[in-house]
Amino acid sequence: MDVMPLDFQLVLLRRMADHNPDLVDEARRRLGASAAELRETNKRWQAMVRSPRSRSAAARYRSVLGDPESVLPRRLGDVDCEARRWALPLWPDLRFEVLVSPDGAVWNEWLVRAPDAPAPVLRTLDDLAPWSCTVDEAARAFAPARPLEGTAPTRWGLAFSAPDRDGVRHQVAAEFTWGLLQRTAVRG
């Protein structure tokens, strides 16, 4: 496995470790990395991002991940942009997507479902297991969903109503890191 994509997967896992340390430890071991390597890789990533000589975010992703697997035109409101996607071995059914504006600025960066991978069936609270779906899949399945402010740039939240297995509806707050579901909290 190429070193740079491996490092980037460890960076994604480090942010997810705050919510799901057991899943992260299992994934880290599958990648053949130690906990110390995960921390050190994240430290190097943060130093690179914060460096005054840092590349633009779009250039940084290309330098770390190589050429995108696909580049798709995307229209957001009245602005055209590009959706650049990379495959990551840890999540074969997902792609890391970076939305890049016409001037090269990165507007969003997250995991999305691969075009040929089936979306999960999301009907009840039981279907909302950690890492089971992306933020856009949950928003579609439990529409209408309201965005919630995240606690960091790579974190999103959604508020929506979902039934339990008995059909009783509950208000749910779901937390996502890099676009992947981390946890839910039932609020009623």
C-alpha positions in Angstrom: 0.0 0.0 0.0 1.3 3.4 -0.9 2.6 5.3 2.1 0.9 8.6 1.5 -2.7 7.3 1.2 -2.0 5.1 4.3 -1.0 8.3 6.1 -4.1 10.1 5.0 -6.3 7.3 6.2 -4.7 7.5 9.6 -5.4 11.3 9.6 -9.1 10.5 9.0 -9.1 7.9 11.7 -7.5 10.2 14.2 -10.4 12.6 14.0 -12.9 9.7 14.3 -11.1 8.3 17.4 -12.8 10.9 19.6 -16.2 9.2 18.9 -15.4 5.5 18.2 -12.0 4.5 19.6 -12.7 0.8 19.2 -13.6 1.0 15.5 -10.6 3.2 14.9 -8.3 0.8 16.7 -9.6 -2.1 14.6 -9.2 -0.1 11.4 -5.7 1.1 12.4 -4.7 -2.5 13.0 -6.1 -3.6 9.6 -3.8 -0.9 8.1 -0.8 -2.3 10.0 -0.2 0.9 12.0 0.4 1.4 15.7 -1.4 3.9 17.9 1.8 5.9 18.0 2.0 6.0 14.2 -1.5 7.3 14.1 -0.7 10.1 16.5 2.6 11.0 14.7 1.0 11.0 11.3 -1.8 13.3 12.5 0.8 15.6 14.1 2.7 15.8 10.7 -0.5 16.5 8.9 -1.5 19.3 11.2 2.0 20.8 10.9 1.7 20.7 7.1 -1.8 22.2 7.1 -0.7 25.0 9.5 2.7 25.7 7.8 3.0 29.3 6.4 4.5 27.7 3.3 1.6 25.2 3.0 0.2 24.3 -0.4 -3.4 25.1 -1.1 -5.8 22.4 0.2 -6.6 21.3 -3.3 -2.9 20.9 -4.1 -2.2 19.2 -0.8 -4.8 16.5 -1.4 -3.4 15.8 -4.9 0.2 15.6 -3.5 -0.9 13.2 -0.8 -3.4 11.1 -2.7 -2.2 11.4 -6.3 -4.5 12.0 -9.2 -8.2 11.7 -8.4 -10.0 8.5 -9.4 -12.6 10.8 -10.9 -13.3 14.5 -11.5 -16.9 15.4 -11.9 -18.5 18.7 -12.7 -20.8 19.9 -9.9 -23.1 22.9 -9.7 -23.8 24.4 -6.3 -26.5 27.1 -6.7 -25.2 29.3 -9.5 -21.5 28.3 -9.2 -19.8 25.5 -11.0 -17.1 23.5 -9.2 -15.4 20.1 -9.4 -15.9 17.1 -7.2 -12.6 15.3 -7.1 -12.8 11.7 -5.7 -10.2 9.3 -4.4 -10.6 5.6 -3.4 -9.3 4.7 0.0 -8.5 1.0 0.7 -9.9 1.2 4.3 -13.4 2.1 3.0 -13.8 0.4 -0.4 -17.5 1.4 -0.7 -16.7 5.1 -0.1 -14.7 7.8 -1.9 -13.0 10.8 -0.3 -14.5 13.8 -2.1 -13.1 17.3 -2.3 -15.3 20.1 -3.8 -13.0 22.6 -5.5 -14.2 26.0 -6.6 -13.2 27.6 -9.9 -10.4 29.6 -8.2 -9.0 26.4 -6.6 -10.4 26.8 -3.1 -11.6 23.7 -1.3 -15.3 24.2 -0.2 -15.9 20.8 1.3 -14.0 17.5 2.0 -15.7 14.3 3.1 -16.4 10.7 2.5 -19.2 9.9 0.0 -20.6 6.6 -1.3 -18.8 5.2 -4.3 -20.9 5.4 -7.5 -21.0 1.6 -7.9 -21.6 0.7 -4.2 -25.1 0.2 -2.9 -26.4 2.7 -0.5 -27.4 1.4 2.9 -31.0 0.8 3.7 -31.9 3.3 6.4 -35.3 3.0 7.9 -35.0 2.9 11.7 -32.7 4.0 14.5 -31.2 0.5 14.5 -29.9 1.1 11.0 -27.8 4.1 12.2 -24.8 2.2 13.4 -21.4 4.0 13.5 -19.8 4.1 10.1 -22.9 2.8 8.4 -23.8 5.8 6.3 -22.7 9.2 5.0 -24.3 12.5 6.0 -26.1 12.9 2.7 -27.5 9.3 2.9 -28.9 10.0 6.4 -30.3 13.4 5.3 -32.1 11.7 2.3 -33.4 8.7 4.3 -34.8 10.8 7.2 -35.9 13.9 5.4 -36.5 16.5 6.3 -33.2 16.8 8.2 -31.8 20.0 9.6 -28.0 20.7 9.7 -26.4 21.2 13.1 -23.2 23.0 13.7 -20.2 20.7 14.0 -17.6 20.9 16.7 -14.7 21.1 14.2 -14.3 21.8 10.5 -14.4 18.1 9.6 -17.5 17.4 11.7 -21.2 17.8 10.8 -24.4 17.2 12.6 -28.0 16.5 11.5 -31.2 16.7 13.4 -34.1 14.6 12.1 -37.0 12.3 13.2 -36.6 8.5 12.9 -38.7 5.6 14.1 -37.4 2.9 16.4 -38.1 -0.8 15.6 -41.6 -0.5 17.1 -42.4 2.5 14.8 -42.3 5.1 17.6 -40.7 8.3 16.2 -37.9 10.0 18.0 -35.9 13.2 17.5 -32.3 12.3 16.7 -29.1 14.3 16.6 -26.5 12.5 14.5 -22.8 13.4 14.4 -20.6 12.8 11.4 -16.8 13.1 11.0 -15.4 13.5 7.5 -19.0 12.8 6.4 -19.2 9.4 8.0 -21.8 8.7 10.8 -20.1 8.4 14.2 -22.9 8.4 16.7 -26.5 9.3 17.3 -28.3 10.7 20.3 -32.1 10.2 20.8 -33.7 13.3 22.1 -37.2 12.2 22.7 
